[in-house]
């Protein structure tokens, strides 16, 4: 019997990443929509994630937070869905590399760009992402062999990295380089991505 799987999310959050991954996995799951400023800071939810942030998943008695960790966990739990390269393959190294690159340097670089935080030659050595252009150049190399991060196989890393690239270009914290545009366009045509967006868009606040 499959352990119950629940996604705690908000349609205006990184929970959209996990919704998309769950649709790619095509496994049963429940959704609990958490409202900002109210139930997301309740004692019950803080017991799951003391950060008071979404997404969070519960899988039976297991709790997982942090979108990249959730992606890695779910891909391994449902290994038969082949959303992660085989553990003994060379592609598995690229999978880990770029999944956590996006969670670390890329997120830092785009956040710094959004808030005009100073990262230059004077402090770049001490900052995980280094110089902004270096981060983007490194990311572009991940797409050079395409069509996906791990080459021919679409994986959970594409869900995570692709989401960050799409949002970065949307909010103008990431340059609209041709490689990024083509990659996102390729991902947006996936049926699971389309369905996930429809499900989350239906939960967005409606104009009065």
PyMOL commands that place a pseudoatom at each C-alpha (Angstrom):
pseudoatom trace, name=CA, resn=UNK, resi=1, chain=A, elem=C, hetatm=0, pos=[0.000, 0.000, 0.000]
pseudoatom trace, name=CA, resn=UNK, resi=2, chain=A, elem=C, hetatm=0, pos=[1.338, 3.399, -1.000]
pseudoatom trace, name=CA, resn=UNK, resi=3, chain=A, elem=C, hetatm=0, pos=[2.125, 5.789, 1.834]
pseudoatom trace, name=CA, resn=UNK, resi=4, chain=A, elem=C, hetatm=0, pos=[-0.087, 8.912, 1.788]
pseudoatom trace, name=CA, resn=UNK, resi=5, chain=A, elem=C, hetatm=0, pos=[1.633, 11.840, 0.100]
pseudoatom trace, name=CA, resn=UNK, resi=6, chain=A, elem=C, hetatm=0, pos=[0.631, 15.429, 0.847]
pseudoatom trace, name=CA, resn=UNK, resi=7, chain=A, elem=C, hetatm=0, pos=[1.925, 18.678, -0.623]
pseudoatom trace, name=CA, resn=UNK, resi=8, chain=A, elem=C, hetatm=0, pos=[1.670, 21.816, 1.491]
pseudoatom trace, name=CA, resn=UNK, resi=9, chain=A, elem=C, hetatm=0, pos=[1.860, 24.725, -0.902]
pseudoatom trace, name=CA, resn=UNK, resi=10, chain=A, elem=C, hetatm=0, pos=[0.654, 28.093, -2.088]
pseudoatom trace, name=CA, resn=UNK, resi=11, chain=A, elem=C, hetatm=0, pos=[0.134, 28.861, -5.785]
pseudoatom trace, name=CA, resn=UNK, resi=12, chain=A, elem=C, hetatm=0, pos=[2.400, 31.902, -5.411]
pseudoatom trace, name=CA, resn=UNK, resi=13, chain=A, elem=C, hetatm=0, pos=[5.374, 29.971, -4.101]
pseudoatom trace, name=CA, resn=UNK, resi=14, chain=A, elem=C, hetatm=0, pos=[8.092, 27.487, -4.990]
pseudoatom trace, name=CA, resn=UNK, resi=15, chain=A, elem=C, hetatm=0, pos=[5.446, 24.893, -4.282]
pseudoatom trace, name=CA, resn=UNK, resi=16, chain=A, elem=C, hetatm=0, pos=[4.714, 25.127, -7.999]
pseudoatom trace, name=CA, resn=UNK, resi=17, chain=A, elem=C, hetatm=0, pos=[7.985, 23.273, -8.583]
pseudoatom trace, name=CA, resn=UNK, resi=18, chain=A, elem=C, hetatm=0, pos=[6.806, 20.320, -6.537]
pseudoatom trace, name=CA, resn=UNK, resi=19, chain=A, elem=C, hetatm=0, pos=[3.329, 20.333, -8.058]
pseudoatom trace, name=CA, resn=UNK, resi=20, chain=A, elem=C, hetatm=0, pos=[4.963, 20.017, -11.481]
pseudoatom trace, name=CA, resn=UNK, resi=21, chain=A, elem=C, hetatm=0, pos=[7.214, 17.190, -10.298]
pseudoatom trace, name=CA, resn=UNK, resi=22, chain=A, elem=C, hetatm=0, pos=[4.268, 15.322, -8.796]
pseudoatom trace, name=CA, resn=UNK, resi=23, chain=A, elem=C, hetatm=0, pos=[2.402, 15.594, -12.082]
pseudoatom trace, name=CA, resn=UNK, resi=24, chain=A, elem=C, hetatm=0, pos=[5.480, 14.243, -13.893]
pseudoatom trace, name=CA, resn=UNK, resi=25, chain=A, elem=C, hetatm=0, pos=[5.561, 11.323, -11.445]
pseudoatom trace, name=CA, resn=UNK, resi=26, chain=A, elem=C, hetatm=0, pos=[1.832, 10.733, -11.976]
pseudoatom trace, name=CA, resn=UNK, resi=27, chain=A, elem=C, hetatm=0, pos=[1.289, 9.440, -8.445]
pseudoatom trace, name=CA, resn=UNK, resi=28, chain=A, elem=C, hetatm=0, pos=[-1.672, 10.148, -6.119]
pseudoatom trace, name=CA, resn=UNK, resi=29, chain=A, elem=C, hetatm=0, pos=[-1.183, 13.071, -3.758]
pseudoatom trace, name=CA, resn=UNK, resi=30, chain=A, elem=C, hetatm=0, pos=[-3.219, 15.465, -1.645]
pseudoatom trace, name=CA, resn=UNK, resi=31, chain=A, elem=C, hetatm=0, pos=[-2.796, 19.232, -1.551]
pseudoatom trace, name=CA, resn=UNK, resi=32, chain=A, elem=C, hetatm=0, pos=[-3.127, 21.571, 1.397]
pseudoatom trace, name=CA, resn=UNK, resi=33, chain=A, elem=C, hetatm=0, pos=[-3.065, 25.224, 0.383]
pseudoatom trace, name=CA, resn=UNK, resi=34, chain=A, elem=C, hetatm=0, pos=[-1.414, 27.360, 3.048]
pseudoatom trace, name=CA, resn=UNK, resi=35, chain=A, elem=C, hetatm=0, pos=[-2.288, 31.036, 3.283]
pseudoatom trace, name=CA, resn=UNK, resi=36, chain=A, elem=C, hetatm=0, pos=[0.432, 33.582, 3.954]
pseudoatom trace, name=CA, resn=UNK, resi=37, chain=A, elem=C, hetatm=0, pos=[0.162, 35.510, 7.197]
pseudoatom trace, name=CA, resn=UNK, resi=38, chain=A, elem=C, hetatm=0, pos=[-2.229, 33.036, 8.803]
pseudoatom trace, name=CA, resn=UNK, resi=39, chain=A, elem=C, hetatm=0, pos=[-2.068, 29.237, 8.756]
pseudoatom trace, name=CA, resn=UNK, resi=40, chain=A, elem=C, hetatm=0, pos=[1.490, 29.156, 7.401]
pseudoatom trace, name=CA, resn=UNK, resi=41, chain=A, elem=C, hetatm=0, pos=[2.669, 30.372, 10.826]
pseudoatom trace, name=CA, resn=UNK, resi=42, chain=A, elem=C, hetatm=0, pos=[0.445, 28.190, 12.998]
pseudoatom trace, name=CA, resn=UNK, resi=43, chain=A, elem=C, hetatm=0, pos=[1.954, 25.834, 15.566]
pseudoatom trace, name=CA, resn=UNK, resi=44, chain=A, elem=C, hetatm=0, pos=[0.776, 22.804, 13.590]
pseudoatom trace, name=CA, resn=UNK, resi=45, chain=A, elem=C, hetatm=0, pos=[2.538, 23.899, 10.427]
pseudoatom trace, name=CA, resn=UNK, resi=46, chain=A, elem=C, hetatm=0, pos=[5.658, 25.113, 12.239]
pseudoatom trace, name=CA, resn=UNK, resi=47, chain=A, elem=C, hetatm=0, pos=[5.942, 21.616, 13.668]
pseudoatom trace, name=CA, resn=UNK, resi=48, chain=A, elem=C, hetatm=0, pos=[6.418, 20.432, 10.081]
pseudoatom trace, name=CA, resn=UNK, resi=49, chain=A, elem=C, hetatm=0, pos=[8.654, 23.307, 8.985]
pseudoatom trace, name=CA, resn=UNK, resi=50, chain=A, elem=C, hetatm=0, pos=[9.995, 25.642, 11.656]
pseudoatom trace, name=CA, resn=UNK, resi=51, chain=A, elem=C, hetatm=0, pos=[10.837, 28.112, 8.865]
pseudoatom trace, name=CA, resn=UNK, resi=52, chain=A, elem=C, hetatm=0, pos=[7.138, 28.647, 8.250]
pseudoatom trace, name=CA, resn=UNK, resi=53, chain=A, elem=C, hetatm=0, pos=[7.615, 28.321, 4.497]
pseudoatom trace, name=CA, resn=UNK, resi=54, chain=A, elem=C, hetatm=0, pos=[6.275, 26.179, 1.678]
pseudoatom trace, name=CA, resn=UNK, resi=55, chain=A, elem=C, hetatm=0, pos=[6.673, 23.792, -0.023]
pseudoatom trace, name=CA, resn=UNK, resi=56, chain=A, elem=C, hetatm=0, pos=[6.613, 20.928, 2.430]
pseudoatom trace, name=CA, resn=UNK, resi=57, chain=A, elem=C, hetatm=0, pos=[5.696, 17.333, 1.747]
pseudoatom trace, name=CA, resn=UNK, resi=58, chain=A, elem=C, hetatm=0, pos=[4.684, 14.589, 4.109]
pseudoatom trace, name=CA, resn=UNK, resi=59, chain=A, elem=C, hetatm=0, pos=[5.109, 11.020, 2.888]
pseudoatom trace, name=CA, resn=UNK, resi=60, chain=A, elem=C, hetatm=0, pos=[3.694, 8.750, 5.505]
pseudoatom trace, name=CA, resn=UNK, resi=61, chain=A, elem=C, hetatm=0, pos=[5.556, 9.801, 8.652]
pseudoatom trace, name=CA, resn=UNK, resi=62, chain=A, elem=C, hetatm=0, pos=[8.387, 11.454, 6.702]
pseudoatom trace, name=CA, resn=UNK, resi=63, chain=A, elem=C, hetatm=0, pos=[8.580, 15.250, 6.400]
pseudoatom trace, name=CA, resn=UNK, resi=64, chain=A, elem=C, hetatm=0, pos=[10.709, 16.893, 3.713]
pseudoatom trace, name=CA, resn=UNK, resi=65, chain=A, elem=C, hetatm=0, pos=[11.241, 20.634, 3.242]
pseudoatom trace, name=CA, resn=UNK, resi=66, chain=A, elem=C, hetatm=0, pos=[13.327, 22.647, 0.724]
pseudoatom trace, name=CA, resn=UNK, resi=67, chain=A, elem=C, hetatm=0, pos=[12.278, 22.333, -2.897]
pseudoatom trace, name=CA, resn=UNK, resi=68, chain=A, elem=C, hetatm=0, pos=[15.543, 20.848, -4.176]
pseudoatom trace, name=CA, resn=UNK, resi=69, chain=A, elem=C, hetatm=0, pos=[15.563, 18.245, -1.408]
pseudoatom trace, name=CA, resn=UNK, resi=70, chain=A, elem=C, hetatm=0, pos=[11.935, 17.361, -2.112]
pseudoatom trace, name=CA, resn=UNK, resi=71, chain=A, elem=C, hetatm=0, pos=[12.750, 16.898, -5.805]
pseudoatom trace, name=CA, resn=UNK, resi=72, chain=A, elem=C, hetatm=0, pos=[15.663, 14.582, -5.011]
pseudoatom trace, name=CA, resn=UNK, resi=73, chain=A, elem=C, hetatm=0, pos=[13.648, 12.649, -2.425]
pseudoatom trace, name=CA, resn=UNK, resi=74, chain=A, elem=C, hetatm=0, pos=[10.608, 12.082, -4.630]
pseudoatom trace, name=CA, resn=UNK, resi=75, chain=A, elem=C, hetatm=0, pos=[12.670, 11.059, -7.655]
pseudoatom trace, name=CA, resn=UNK, resi=76, chain=A, elem=C, hetatm=0, pos=[14.368, 8.395, -5.516]
pseudoatom trace, name=CA, resn=UNK, resi=77, chain=A, elem=C, hetatm=0, pos=[11.163, 7.240, -3.821]
pseudoatom trace, name=CA, resn=UNK, resi=78, chain=A, elem=C, hetatm=0, pos=[9.541, 6.653, -7.202]
pseudoatom trace, name=CA, resn=UNK, resi=79, chain=A, elem=C, hetatm=0, pos=[12.639, 5.452, -9.024]
pseudoatom trace, name=CA, resn=UNK, resi=80, chain=A, elem=C, hetatm=0, pos=[10.533, 3.423, -11.460]
pseudoatom trace, name=CA, resn=UNK, resi=81, chain=A, elem=C, hetatm=0, pos=[9.350, 6.731, -12.969]
pseudoatom trace, name=CA, resn=UNK, resi=82, chain=A, elem=C, hetatm=0, pos=[12.936, 7.361, -14.134]
pseudoatom trace, name=CA, resn=UNK, resi=83, chain=A, elem=C, hetatm=0, pos=[13.141, 11.014, -13.110]
pseudoatom trace, name=CA, resn=UNK, resi=84, chain=A, elem=C, hetatm=0, pos=[16.696, 10.561, -11.845]
pseudoatom trace, name=CA, resn=UNK, resi=85, chain=A, elem=C, hetatm=0, pos=[19.637, 8.935, -13.627]
pseudoatom trace, name=CA, resn=UNK, resi=86, chain=A, elem=C, hetatm=0, pos=[20.760, 5.575, -12.323]
pseudoatom trace, name=CA, resn=UNK, resi=87, chain=A, elem=C, hetatm=0, pos=[22.947, 5.913, -9.201]
pseudoatom trace, name=CA, resn=UNK, resi=88, chain=A, elem=C, hetatm=0, pos=[25.990, 4.338, -10.866]
pseudoatom trace, name=CA, resn=UNK, resi=89, chain=A, elem=C, hetatm=0, pos=[25.777, 6.452, -14.043]
pseudoatom trace, name=CA, resn=UNK, resi=90, chain=A, elem=C, hetatm=0, pos=[27.894, 9.435, -15.040]
pseudoatom trace, name=CA, resn=UNK, resi=91, chain=A, elem=C, hetatm=0, pos=[24.661, 11.367, -15.562]
pseudoatom trace, name=CA, resn=UNK, resi=92, chain=A, elem=C, hetatm=0, pos=[23.880, 11.040, -11.847]
pseudoatom trace, name=CA, resn=UNK, resi=93, chain=A, elem=C, hetatm=0, pos=[26.799, 13.359, -11.098]
pseudoatom trace, name=CA, resn=UNK, resi=94, chain=A, elem=C, hetatm=0, pos=[25.450, 16.022, -13.469]
pseudoatom trace, name=CA, resn=UNK, resi=95, chain=A, elem=C, hetatm=0, pos=[22.011, 15.573, -11.929]
pseudoatom trace, name=CA, resn=UNK, resi=96, chain=A, elem=C, hetatm=0, pos=[23.286, 16.329, -8.416]
pseudoatom trace, name=CA, resn=UNK, resi=97, chain=A, elem=C, hetatm=0, pos=[25.615, 19.055, -9.635]
pseudoatom trace, name=CA, resn=UNK, resi=98, chain=A, elem=C, hetatm=0, pos=[23.046, 21.202, -11.383]
pseudoatom trace, name=CA, resn=UNK, resi=99, chain=A, elem=C, hetatm=0, pos=[20.173, 20.491, -9.007]
pseudoatom trace, name=CA, resn=UNK, resi=100, chain=A, elem=C, hetatm=0, pos=[22.185, 21.904, -6.126]
pseudoatom trace, name=CA, resn=UNK, resi=101, chain=A, elem=C, hetatm=0, pos=[23.868, 24.572, -8.241]
pseudoatom trace, name=CA, resn=UNK, resi=102, chain=A, elem=C, hetatm=0, pos=[20.412, 26.022, -8.820]
pseudoatom trace, name=CA, resn=UNK, resi=103, chain=A, elem=C, hetatm=0, pos=[19.575, 25.765, -5.111]
pseudoatom trace, name=CA, resn=UNK, resi=104, chain=A, elem=C, hetatm=0, pos=[22.830, 27.499, -4.152]
pseudoatom trace, name=CA, resn=UNK, resi=105, chain=A, elem=C, hetatm=0, pos=[24.743, 29.805, -6.492]
pseudoatom trace, name=CA, resn=UNK, resi=106, chain=A, elem=C, hetatm=0, pos=[21.895, 30.464, -8.927]
pseudoatom trace, name=CA, resn=UNK, resi=107, chain=A, elem=C, hetatm=0, pos=[19.361, 31.332, -6.224]
pseudoatom trace, name=CA, resn=UNK, resi=108, chain=A, elem=C, hetatm=0, pos=[21.935, 33.560, -4.504]
pseudoatom trace, name=CA, resn=UNK, resi=109, chain=A, elem=C, hetatm=0, pos=[22.938, 35.333, -7.711]
pseudoatom trace, name=CA, resn=UNK, resi=110, chain=A, elem=C, hetatm=0, pos=[19.380, 36.072, -8.824]
pseudoatom trace, name=CA, resn=UNK, resi=111, chain=A, elem=C, hetatm=0, pos=[18.341, 37.192, -5.341]
pseudoatom trace, name=CA, resn=UNK, resi=112, chain=A, elem=C, hetatm=0, pos=[21.316, 39.551, -5.194]
pseudoatom trace, name=CA, resn=UNK, resi=113, chain=A, elem=C, hetatm=0, pos=[20.324, 40.888, -8.609]
pseudoatom trace, name=CA, resn=UNK, resi=114, chain=A, elem=C, hetatm=0, pos=[16.728, 41.442, -7.482]
pseudoatom trace, name=CA, resn=UNK, resi=115, chain=A, elem=C, hetatm=0, pos=[17.711, 43.400, -4.386]
pseudoatom trace, name=CA, resn=UNK, resi=116, chain=A, elem=C, hetatm=0, pos=[20.791, 45.169, -5.759]
pseudoatom trace, name=CA, resn=UNK, resi=117, chain=A, elem=C, hetatm=0, pos=[23.140, 43.525, -3.282]
pseudoatom trace, name=CA, resn=UNK, resi=118, chain=A, elem=C, hetatm=0, pos=[26.740, 44.356, -4.072]
pseudoatom trace, name=CA, resn=UNK, resi=119, chain=A, elem=C, hetatm=0, pos=[28.786, 41.443, -5.349]
pseudoatom trace, name=CA, resn=UNK, resi=120, chain=A, elem=C, hetatm=0, pos=[31.967, 42.473, -7.121]
pseudoatom trace, name=CA, resn=UNK, resi=121, chain=A, elem=C, hetatm=0, pos=[35.671, 41.735, -7.292]
pseudoatom trace, name=CA, resn=UNK, resi=122, chain=A, elem=C, hetatm=0, pos=[36.095, 42.900, -3.693]
pseudoatom trace, name=CA, resn=UNK, resi=123, chain=A, elem=C, hetatm=0, pos=[33.772, 40.318, -2.135]
pseudoatom trace, name=CA, resn=UNK, resi=124, chain=A, elem=C, hetatm=0, pos=[32.989, 37.693, -4.806]
pseudoatom trace, name=CA, resn=UNK, resi=125, chain=A, elem=C, hetatm=0, pos=[35.520, 35.253, -3.390]
pseudoatom trace, name=CA, resn=UNK, resi=126, chain=A, elem=C, hetatm=0, pos=[33.560, 35.085, -0.140]
pseudoatom trace, name=CA, resn=UNK, resi=127, chain=A, elem=C, hetatm=0, pos=[30.134, 34.730, -1.785]
pseudoatom trace, name=CA, resn=UNK, resi=128, chain=A, elem=C, hetatm=0, pos=[28.887, 31.331, -2.918]
pseudoatom trace, name=CA, resn=UNK, resi=129, chain=A, elem=C, hetatm=0, pos=[27.652, 32.492, -6.310]
pseudoatom trace, name=CA, resn=UNK, resi=130, chain=A, elem=C, hetatm=0, pos=[30.650, 34.651, -7.182]
pseudoatom trace, name=CA, resn=UNK, resi=131, chain=A, elem=C, hetatm=0, pos=[30.241, 37.198, -9.958]
pseudoatom trace, name=CA, resn=UNK, resi=132, chain=A, elem=C, hetatm=0, pos=[26.753, 37.230, -11.516]
pseudoatom trace, name=CA, resn=UNK, resi=133, chain=A, elem=C, hetatm=0, pos=[28.009, 36.695, -15.068]
pseudoatom trace, name=CA, resn=UNK, resi=134, chain=A, elem=C, hetatm=0, pos=[30.117, 33.716, -13.977]
pseudoatom trace, name=CA, resn=UNK, resi=135, chain=A, elem=C, hetatm=0, pos=[27.050, 32.054, -12.463]
pseudoatom trace, name=CA, resn=UNK, resi=136, chain=A, elem=C, hetatm=0, pos=[25.056, 32.504, -15.667]
pseudoatom trace, name=CA, resn=UNK, resi=137, chain=A, elem=C, hetatm=0, pos=[27.934, 31.322, -17.840]
pseudoatom trace, name=CA, resn=UNK, resi=138, chain=A, elem=C, hetatm=0, pos=[28.253, 28.185, -15.710]
pseudoatom trace, name=CA, resn=UNK, resi=139, chain=A, elem=C, hetatm=0, pos=[24.521, 27.538, -15.962]
pseudoatom trace, name=CA, resn=UNK, resi=140, chain=A, elem=C, hetatm=0, pos=[24.660, 27.882, -19.715]
pseudoatom trace, name=CA, resn=UNK, resi=141, chain=A, elem=C, hetatm=0, pos=[27.275, 25.121, -19.892]
pseudoatom trace, name=CA, resn=UNK, resi=142, chain=A, elem=C, hetatm=0, pos=[24.761, 22.786, -18.233]
pseudoatom trace, name=CA, resn=UNK, resi=143, chain=A, elem=C, hetatm=0, pos=[22.507, 23.140, -21.261]
pseudoatom trace, name=CA, resn=UNK, resi=144, chain=A, elem=C, hetatm=0, pos=[25.224, 22.794, -23.893]
pseudoatom trace, name=CA, resn=UNK, resi=145, chain=A, elem=C, hetatm=0, pos=[24.762, 19.051, -24.432]
pseudoatom trace, name=CA, resn=UNK, resi=146, chain=A, elem=C, hetatm=0, pos=[20.938, 19.175, -24.155]
pseudoatom trace, name=CA, resn=UNK, resi=147, chain=A, elem=C, hetatm=0, pos=[18.167, 18.809, -24.597]
pseudoatom trace, name=CA, resn=UNK, resi=148, chain=A, elem=C, hetatm=0, pos=[18.108, 18.410, -20.795]
pseudoatom trace, name=CA, resn=UNK, resi=149, chain=A, elem=C, hetatm=0, pos=[20.450, 18.935, -17.861]
pseudoatom trace, name=CA, resn=UNK, resi=150, chain=A, elem=C, hetatm=0, pos=[21.517, 15.291, -17.935]
pseudoatom trace, name=CA, resn=UNK, resi=151, chain=A, elem=C, hetatm=0, pos=[21.585, 15.036, -21.717]
pseudoatom trace, name=CA, resn=UNK, resi=152, chain=A, elem=C, hetatm=0, pos=[18.826, 12.985, -23.297]
pseudoatom trace, name=CA, resn=UNK, resi=153, chain=A, elem=C, hetatm=0, pos=[16.996, 12.094, -20.063]
pseudoatom trace, name=CA, resn=UNK, resi=154, chain=A, elem=C, hetatm=0, pos=[14.473, 14.493, -18.542]
pseudoatom trace, name=CA, resn=UNK, resi=155, chain=A, elem=C, hetatm=0, pos=[14.865, 14.467, -14.745]
pseudoatom trace, name=CA, resn=UNK, resi=156, chain=A, elem=C, hetatm=0, pos=[13.713, 16.134, -11.558]
pseudoatom trace, name=CA, resn=UNK, resi=157, chain=A, elem=C, hetatm=0, pos=[16.711, 18.447, -11.936]
pseudoatom trace, name=CA, resn=UNK, resi=158, chain=A, elem=C, hetatm=0, pos=[15.079, 19.893, -15.056]
pseudoatom trace, name=CA, resn=UNK, resi=159, chain=A, elem=C, hetatm=0, pos=[11.920, 20.614, -13.079]
pseudoatom trace, name=CA, resn=UNK, resi=160, chain=A, elem=C, hetatm=0, pos=[13.906, 22.501, -10.455]
pseudoatom trace, name=CA, resn=UNK, resi=161, chain=A, elem=C, hetatm=0, pos=[16.447, 24.258, -12.684]
pseudoatom trace, name=CA, resn=UNK, resi=162, chain=A, elem=C, hetatm=0, pos=[13.888, 25.023, -15.380]
pseudoatom trace, name=CA, resn=UNK, resi=163, chain=A, elem=C, hetatm=0, pos=[11.555, 26.638, -12.862]
pseudoatom trace, name=CA, resn=UNK, resi=164, chain=A, elem=C, hetatm=0, pos=[14.318, 28.906, -11.603]
pseudoatom trace, name=CA, resn=UNK, resi=165, chain=A, elem=C, hetatm=0, pos=[15.327, 29.904, -15.123]
pseudoatom trace, name=CA, resn=UNK, resi=166, chain=A, elem=C, hetatm=0, pos=[11.732, 30.607, -16.132]
pseudoatom trace, name=CA, resn=UNK, resi=167, chain=A, elem=C, hetatm=0, pos=[11.044, 32.753, -13.059]
pseudoatom trace, name=CA, resn=UNK, resi=168, chain=A, elem=C, hetatm=0, pos=[14.410, 34.492, -13.333]
pseudoatom trace, name=CA, resn=UNK, resi=169, chain=A, elem=C, hetatm=0, pos=[13.683, 35.611, -16.884]
pseudoatom trace, name=CA, resn=UNK, resi=170, chain=A, elem=C, hetatm=0, pos=[10.105, 36.557, -15.959]
pseudoatom trace, name=CA, resn=UNK, resi=171, chain=A, elem=C, hetatm=0, pos=[11.233, 38.785, -13.086]
pseudoatom trace, name=CA, resn=UNK, resi=172, chain=A, elem=C, hetatm=0, pos=[14.299, 40.038, -14.975]
pseudoatom trace, name=CA, resn=UNK, resi=173, chain=A, elem=C, hetatm=0, pos=[16.847, 38.652, -12.529]
pseudoatom trace, name=CA, resn=UNK, resi=174, chain=A, elem=C, hetatm=0, pos=[18.229, 36.336, -15.219]
pseudoatom trace, name=CA, resn=UNK, resi=175, chain=A, elem=C, hetatm=0, pos=[19.413, 37.363, -18.664]
pseudoatom trace, name=CA, resn=UNK, resi=176, chain=A, elem=C, hetatm=0, pos=[17.221, 36.116, -21.506]
pseudoatom trace, name=CA, resn=UNK, resi=177, chain=A, elem=C, hetatm=0, pos=[19.935, 34.180, -23.248]
pseudoatom trace, name=CA, resn=UNK, resi=178, chain=A, elem=C, hetatm=0, pos=[18.875, 32.038, -26.230]
pseudoatom trace, name=CA, resn=UNK, resi=179, chain=A, elem=C, hetatm=0, pos=[19.920, 28.823, -24.465]
pseudoatom trace, name=CA, resn=UNK, resi=180, chain=A, elem=C, hetatm=0, pos=[17.713, 29.688, -21.486]
pseudoatom trace, name=CA, resn=UNK, resi=181, chain=A, elem=C, hetatm=0, pos=[14.736, 30.674, -23.627]
pseudoatom trace, name=CA, resn=UNK, resi=182, chain=A, elem=C, hetatm=0, pos=[14.903, 27.513, -25.740]
pseudoatom trace, name=CA, resn=UNK, resi=183, chain=A, elem=C, hetatm=0, pos=[15.263, 25.315, -22.661]
pseudoatom trace, name=CA, resn=UNK, resi=184, chain=A, elem=C, hetatm=0, pos=[12.249, 26.818, -20.906]
pseudoatom trace, name=CA, resn=UNK, resi=185, chain=A, elem=C, hetatm=0, pos=[10.140, 26.635, -24.063]
pseudoatom trace, name=CA, resn=UNK, resi=186, chain=A, elem=C, hetatm=0, pos=[11.012, 22.943, -24.364]
pseudoatom trace, name=CA, resn=UNK, resi=187, chain=A, elem=C, hetatm=0, pos=[9.937, 22.297, -20.787]
pseudoatom trace, name=CA, resn=UNK, resi=188, chain=A, elem=C, hetatm=0, pos=[6.723, 24.325, -21.001]
pseudoatom trace, name=CA, resn=UNK, resi=189, chain=A, elem=C, hetatm=0, pos=[5.321, 21.987, -23.660]
pseudoatom trace, name=CA, resn=UNK, resi=190, chain=A, elem=C, hetatm=0, pos=[5.416, 18.964, -21.360]
pseudoatom trace, name=CA, resn=UNK, resi=191, chain=A, elem=C, hetatm=0, pos=[1.880, 17.790, -20.507]
pseudoatom trace, name=CA, resn=UNK, resi=192, chain=A, elem=C, hetatm=0, pos=[2.685, 17.571, -16.798]
pseudoatom trace, name=CA, resn=UNK, resi=193, chain=A, elem=C, hetatm=0, pos=[3.987, 21.150, -16.760]
pseudoatom trace, name=CA, resn=UNK, resi=194, chain=A, elem=C, hetatm=0, pos=[0.847, 22.383, -18.497]
pseudoatom trace, name=CA, resn=UNK, resi=195, chain=A, elem=C, hetatm=0, pos=[-1.435, 20.493, -16.109]
pseudoatom trace, name=CA, resn=UNK, resi=196, chain=A, elem=C, hetatm=0, pos=[0.480, 21.648, -13.015]
pseudoatom trace, name=CA, resn=UNK, resi=197, chain=A, elem=C, hetatm=0, pos=[0.222, 25.274, -14.098]
pseudoatom trace, name=CA, resn=UNK, resi=198, chain=A, elem=C, hetatm=0, pos=[-3.495, 24.914, -14.708]
pseudoatom trace, name=CA, resn=UNK, resi=199, chain=A, elem=C, hetatm=0, pos=[-4.031, 23.398, -11.249]
pseudoatom trace, name=CA, resn=UNK, resi=200, chain=A, elem=C, hetatm=0, pos=[-2.037, 26.095, -9.483]
pseudoatom trace, name=CA, resn=UNK, resi=201, chain=A, elem=C, hetatm=0, pos=[-3.442, 28.946, -11.561]
pseudoatom trace, name=CA, resn=UNK, resi=202, chain=A, elem=C, hetatm=0, pos=[-6.954, 27.839, -10.535]
pseudoatom trace, name=CA, resn=UNK, resi=203, chain=A, elem=C, hetatm=0, pos=[-5.948, 28.461, -6.903]
pseudoatom trace, name=CA, resn=UNK, resi=204, chain=A, elem=C, hetatm=0, pos=[-4.751, 32.030, -7.451]
pseudoatom trace, name=CA, resn=UNK, resi=205, chain=A, elem=C, hetatm=0, pos=[-6.759, 34.856, -5.874]
pseudoatom trace, name=CA, resn=UNK, resi=206, chain=A, elem=C, hetatm=0, pos=[-9.423, 36.055, -8.255]
pseudoatom trace, name=CA, resn=UNK, resi=207, chain=A, elem=C, hetatm=0, pos=[-9.886, 39.784, -9.005]
pseudoatom trace, name=CA, resn=UNK, resi=208, chain=A, elem=C, hetatm=0, pos=[-12.763, 41.364, -7.078]
for i in range(1, 208): cmd.bond("trace and resi %d" % i, "trace and resi %d" % (i + 1))
show_as sticks, trace
zoom trace
